[in-house]
Amino acid sequence: MIAFGNILTSARKAKGLTQEQLAEALSVSRQTVSHWENGRVQPSDEVMQQICGLLDIDPLTLSEQESPTDNSVSTAQKKSHLRLLIAFFCGVLITLAVVYGIMPLLNVPSEPVIDAAAVAATDPVINSNPADYSWDWYQQPAAVEVNKAYLTFTATNTPIKLIEVNNAPTPYRWDIIFGIEETNGVAFTITKMTEAFFQEDHSQMDHRVFMGSECVRFFDTYTFEANTKYEYNLGKSVKPIIGYGIALEGIDANGNDLAFGFYVPLSQEVVEQLTDEDFQLDSKLPQEGEAFLRITPDENPAYLIFDTEYDGDLAWRFSFSIANESGVDFMPSSMIIAFINNGVVIQQFQYNEDNIAQMYGSDTFSKGDDPFTPSIGTYKQDLTGIGCMMTGIDANGNELVFASYVTLISELR
């Protein structure tokens, strides 16, 4: 019997889709697709129907898959059953109704399969509704208050420009990437997440709402710990829209009902598509009167490792060291990290001068300074390399580009 994860992986690859592209089509995170393919969790019936339609999978094939009542129980299920027994013997009163309501959520603690009706019944309910979800509201930051959680949102390189996408239903998309950090020392539990895309007249398109526990699929949790940063990424196919808004409502550890909004402007301008050759500038030599940055990976080629950040999945993880080896100061304007497969950039992350200064601690690279060491990590996928590129201007007015490329090996060292 073929496992659902194997069927999904084969069907996705037959369509020429990456996990990221499939996740975008289903409005879930890339991590969720990875968990499905690795057999950690199963999608809901509704999502399963979407998958069958999108990938031309025969539903009868899936109906033959192992059910929770089969004698052969997966490792994840055994662990879940063990947790249930431990809870029972610790004195937790579990009625039959509760057992049948909770069991589907016990496959894997890091990313449970969520039933919308169950979520609506069990999630804490926010008492106030300060958000009107208008275009203006998303752009008004909440006030920082003593003893209350506060979420700080940080987007890279706004407005976000379109990128060209290969082997996809639509040729262009926005990669919307931003960080969310609790910065006031109080944990925050999400009870509701609202997303909206805005058109030129500020009316909404593609409005989506998720209850708190459903947000596990995006953040691997729905409780943001104090002083902890989380990353959110979303791919959006090109449409006549000008911006994206996200609202997070919830209750902090001190019982306060809070709401936070964030707005990201989107540009219809297309980022020039890069190839692997654009990043293979390692042999570039210093020129007289110009700044010279050397970008050096800590390993090349890079091999797979087991990475706990990806729930024990195989991943590549390494860092680049960026240092000025000349006597001319260099002021960066952008940094690009690109994921490359067979010479083609399939996804890129771009950071502007403010982002770089925030990460590095300075807006200028000078000789003798400590190197800038951005860490790169990604789950195992169809990649052959990762490139790092930094552009900017030096103290003599020269516009310069420096880059480096790492070959990825799809095996453990």
C-alpha positions in Angstrom: 0.0 0.0 0.0 1.4 3.4 -1.0 1.4 6.0 1.7 -0.5 9.3 1.1 2.8 11.2 1.5 4.4 9.3 -1.3 1.3 9.8 -3.5 1.3 13.5 -2.8 5.0 13.9 -3.5 4.8 12.0 -6.8 1.8 13.9 -8.0 3.3 17.3 -7.0 6.5 16.5 -8.9 4.5 15.2 -11.9 2.9 18.6 -12.1 6.3 20.3 -11.9 5.4 22.1 -8.6 7.6 22.9 -5.7 6.3 22.5 -2.1 6.2 26.3 -1.9 4.0 26.5 -5.1 1.6 23.8 -3.8 1.4 25.5 -0.4 0.5 28.8 -2.1 -2.2 27.2 -4.2 -3.7 25.6 -1.0 -3.2 28.7 1.2 -1.1 26.8 3.7 2.6 27.0 4.7 5.4 25.2 3.0 6.0 23.4 6.3 2.5 22.0 6.2 3.1 20.4 2.8 6.4 19.0 4.1 4.6 17.4 7.0 2.0 15.8 4.7 4.7 14.4 2.4 6.7 13.0 5.4 3.6 11.4 6.8 3.5 13.4 10.0 0.0 14.6 9.5 -2.9 14.3 7.1 -4.8 17.2 5.6 -8.5 17.7 6.4 -11.1 16.2 4.1 -11.8 19.6 2.6 -8.1 20.2 1.8 -7.8 16.6 0.6 -10.4 17.3 -2.0 -8.5 20.5 -3.1 -5.3 18.4 -3.4 -7.0 15.8 -5.5 -8.5 18.4 -7.9 -5.2 20.3 -8.2 -2.9 17.4 -8.7 -5.4 15.0 -10.5 -5.2 12.4 -7.8 -7.9 9.8 -7.9 -9.8 10.0 -4.5 -10.4 6.2 -4.6 -6.6 5.8 -4.3 -6.6 7.8 -1.1 -9.6 5.9 0.3 -7.5 2.8 0.3 -5.0 4.4 2.7 -4.5 3.2 6.2 -7.1 4.4 8.6 -6.6 5.2 12.3 -8.3 1.9 13.2 -5.9 -0.3 11.2 -3.7 -2.7 13.2 -0.6 -1.2 11.7 -0.1 2.0 13.6 2.4 4.7 12.6 5.1 5.8 14.9 3.5 9.3 15.2 0.2 7.6 16.1 1.8 5.4 18.7 3.4 8.5 20.3 0.1 10.2 20.3 -1.7 7.2 21.9 1.1 7.1 24.5 0.5 10.8 25.4 -3.2 10.1 25.7 -2.7 7.2 28.1 -0.3 9.2 30.2 -2.8 12.0 30.4 -5.5 9.5 31.4 -3.5 7.9 34.2 -2.6 11.3 35.5 -6.2 11.8 36.3 -7.5 13.6 33.2 -11.1 12.7 32.8 -11.6 11.9 29.1 -15.1 11.1 27.9 -15.8 9.3 24.7 -16.9 12.6 23.1 -13.6 14.3 24.0 -11.6 11.3 22.8 -13.3 11.3 19.4 -13.0 15.1 19.2 -9.3 15.3 20.1 -7.8 12.2 18.5 -7.5 13.7 15.0 -5.3 16.4 16.5 -2.8 14.1 18.2 -0.8 13.0 15.1 2.1 15.4 15.8 2.3 18.1 18.5 4.2 20.5 16.3 1.6 21.0 13.6 -1.8 19.3 14.3 -4.5 18.8 11.7 -7.1 21.4 12.6 -10.9 21.0 12.3 -12.5 24.4 11.9 -15.5 23.5 13.9 -13.5 22.1 16.8 -11.3 25.2 16.8 -14.2 27.5 16.9 -15.5 25.6 20.0 -12.3 25.5 21.9 -10.3 28.6 21.1 -10.5 31.4 23.6 -12.7 34.2 22.4 -11.5 37.8 22.3 -14.0 40.0 24.1 -13.4 43.3 22.3 -13.2 43.9 18.6 -11.0 47.0 18.1 -10.2 46.1 14.5 -12.4 47.3 11.6 -10.0 45.7 9.1 -10.0 48.8 6.8 -7.0 49.8 4.7 -6.3 52.7 7.2 -6.6 50.4 10.3 -3.9 48.0 9.1 -1.5 50.9 8.9 -2.0 52.3 12.4 0.4 50.7 14.9 -0.9 49.8 18.3 0.4 51.7 21.3 3.0 50.1 23.6 1.6 49.7 27.1 3.1 48.6 30.3 2.6 44.9 31.2 0.9 44.2 27.9 2.3 42.1 25.0 3.4 44.1 21.9 4.0 42.6 18.5 6.6 44.3 16.3 6.4 43.6 12.5 9.4 43.9 10.2 9.2 43.5 6.5 12.2 43.3 4.1 12.6 45.6 1.2 9.2 47.3 0.9 7.3 47.8 -1.4 7.6 44.2 -2.3 8.2 43.7 -6.1 7.0 40.8 -8.3 9.3 38.0 -9.1 9.2 35.7 -12.2 8.1 32.2 -11.4 9.0 29.2 -13.6 6.7 26.2 -14.2 3.8 27.9 -12.4 0.1 28.6 -13.4 0.9 32.3 -13.3 4.3 33.8 -14.4 4.7 36.3 -11.5 4.1 36.4 -7.8 5.0 38.4 -4.7 7.0 36.7 -2.0 5.7 38.4 1.1 8.1 37.8 4.0 8.2 39.5 7.4 9.1 38.9 11.0 6.8 39.2 14.0 8.4 39.7 17.4 6.9 40.1 20.8 9.0 43.0 22.2 7.4 43.9 25.5 8.2 40.8 27.6 4.7 39.4 27.7 3.6 36.2 25.8 0.7 36.5 23.4 -1.7 33.9 22.3 -3.5 34.3 18.9 -7.2 33.8 18.9 -7.9 35.1 15.4 -5.8 36.0 12.4 -7.2 38.1 9.5 -5.6 38.6 6.1 -6.7 40.9 3.3 -5.3 42.1 0.0 -6.3 45.7 -1.1 -7.1 47.1 -4.5 -6.4 50.6 -5.8 -9.7 52.0 -4.3 -8.7 50.4 -0.9 -11.4 47.8 -1.2 -10.5 44.2 -0.1 -9.8 41.2 -2.2 -9.2 37.6 -1.0 -10.1 38.2 2.6 -9.2 35.2 4.9 -9.8 34.5 8.6 -8.2 31.8 10.7 -9.0 30.9 14.3 -6.1 30.7 16.8 -5.2 27.1 16.6 -5.3 27.1 12.8 -2.3 29.5 12.9 -0.1 26.6 13.9 0.2 25.9 10.1 1.9 29.3 9.6 4.0 29.7 12.8 4.3 26.2 14.2 2.6 27.6 17.3 -0.2 30.0 18.1 1.4 31.4 21.3 4.2 33.9 20.7 6.6 33.6 23.6 7.9 36.8 25.2 10.8 38.5 23.4 10.8 35.9 20.6 10.7 36.4 16.9 8.7 34.4 14.3 8.8 34.5 10.6 5.8 34.5 8.2 6.0 34.1 4.4 3.3 34.1 1.9 3.3 33.7 -1.9 0.7 35.6 -3.9 0.1 35.4 -7.6 -0.1 38.7 -9.5 -3.5 40.4 -9.2 -4.6 44.1 -9.4 -3.8 44.8 -5.8 -1.6 47.4 -4.1 -1.0 45.9 -0.6 -1.4 43.2 2.0 -2.7 43.5 5.5 -2.6 41.1 8.5 -4.3 41.4 11.8 -3.5 39.3 14.9 -6.0 39.4 17.7 -5.5 37.5 21.0 -5.0 37.5 24.7 -1.6 38.1 26.4 -0.2 36.3 29.5 -1.7 39.0 31.7 -5.2 38.5 30.3 -5.3 41.6 28.1 -7.4 41.5 24.9 -5.2 42.9 22.2 -5.1 43.5 18.4 -2.2 44.3 16.1 -2.3 45.2 12.5 0.4 45.4 9.8 0.4 46.6 6.2 2.8 45.7 3.4 2.7 47.7 0.1 3.0 45.7 -3.1 4.5 46.9 -6.3 3.6 45.8 -9.9 7.3 46.2 -10.8 9.1 43.0 -11.7 12.4 42.2 -10.2 14.9 41.2 -12.8 15.3 37.4 -12.8 18.8 36.2 -11.8 20.6 33.0 -12.7 23.3 31.0 -11.0 26.0 32.8 -13.1 25.1 36.1 -11.5 26.3 34.8 -8.1 29.5 33.2 -9.3 31.7 36.2 -9.0 34.1 34.7 -6.5 37.1 35.2 -8.8 36.5 39.0 -9.0 39.7 40.8 -8.1 40.2 44.0 -6.1 40.4 47.2 -8.2 42.5 50.2 -7.3 40.4 53.0 -5.7 37.4 50.7 -5.2 36.0 48.9 -2.1 36.3 45.1 -2.2 34.0 42.8 -0.3 34.9 39.1 0.0 31.8 36.9 0.5 33.0 33.5 1.8 30.7 30.5 2.8 31.8 28.5 5.8 31.4 25.4 3.7 31.2 24.7 0.0 29.7 22.4 -1.1 27.1 22.2 1.7 25.7 18.8 2.8 22.4 18.0 4.4 22.0 17.7 8.2 19.2 16.8 10.5 17.9 20.1 11.7 15.6 20.5 14.8 14.4 23.9 13.5 12.7 21.9 10.7 11.3 19.4 13.1 14.1 17.0 12.5 13.8 17.2 8.7 16.8 17.1 6.5 18.1 20.6 5.8 21.0 22.7 4.6 22.5 25.2 7.0 25.6 27.3 6.7 26.6 31.0 6.8 28.4 33.5 4.6 31.2 35.7 6.0 31.1 39.2 4.4 34.1 41.4 5.0 35.7 44.5 3.5 39.3 43.8 2.5 40.0 47.2 1.0 40.8 50.6 2.4 37.7 52.1 0.9 34.4 52.1 2.9 31.4 50.3 1.3 27.7 51.2 2.0 25.4 48.4 1.0 22.0 49.1 -0.7 20.7 45.6 -0.9 21.4 41.9 -0.2 19.9 39.0 -2.1 19.7 35.4 -0.9 18.6 33.2 -3.8 17.6 29.6 -3.9 18.6 28.1 -7.2 17.7 24.9 -9.0 19.6 23.8 -12.2 20.7 27.4 -12.9 17.4 29.1 -12.3 16.5 31.2 -9.3 13.2 29.8 -7.9 13.0 32.0 -4.9 14.9 35.0 -3.6 14.9 37.1 -0.5 15.9 40.7 -0.8 17.0 43.0 2.1 17.4 46.8 1.8 20.0 49.0 3.5 17.9 49.4 6.6 17.5 45.7 7.0 21.2 45.1 6.6 22.1 47.9 9.0 19.7 46.4 11.6 21.2 42.9 11.2 24.9 44.0 11.0 24.7 46.9 13.4 26.2 49.4 11.0 25.4 50.9 7.6 29.0 50.9 6.5 31.5 48.1 5.9 35.1 49.2 6.7 38.4 47.4 6.6 39.2 45.7 9.9 35.5 45.5 11.0 34.1 42.2 12.2 32.6 40.3 9.3 28.9 40.2 8.6 27.8 36.6 8.9 24.2 36.0 7.7 23.1 32.4 8.5 21.3 30.5 5.7 19.0 27.6 6.3 16.4 25.7 4.2 14.6 22.4 4.3 15.6 19.7 1.8 13.9 20.5 -1.6 14.8 20.6 -5.3 17.8 22.9 -5.1 21.3 22.8 -6.5 22.7 25.9 -5.0 22.2 29.1 -2.9 23.6 32.5 -3.9 24.4 35.6 -1.8 24.7 39.0 -3.5 25.4 42.4 -2.1 25.1 45.6 -4.0 26.0 49.2 -3.0 28.2 52.2 -3.4 31.7 52.8 -2.0 33.2 56.0 -0.5 34.5 57.0 -4.0 31.1 56.8 -5.6 31.6 53.4 -7.4 28.5 51.3 -7.7 29.6 47.7 -7.0 28.3 44.2 -6.9 29.8 41.3 -4.9 28.5 37.7 -4.8 29.2 34.1 -3.9 27.6 30.8 -4.7 27.3 27.5 -2.7 26.7 24.2 -4.3 24.2 22.0 -2.4 24.6 18.3 -2.1 21.4 16.3 -1.5 23.0 13.8 0.8 24.3 13.5 4.4 28.0 14.1 4.8 
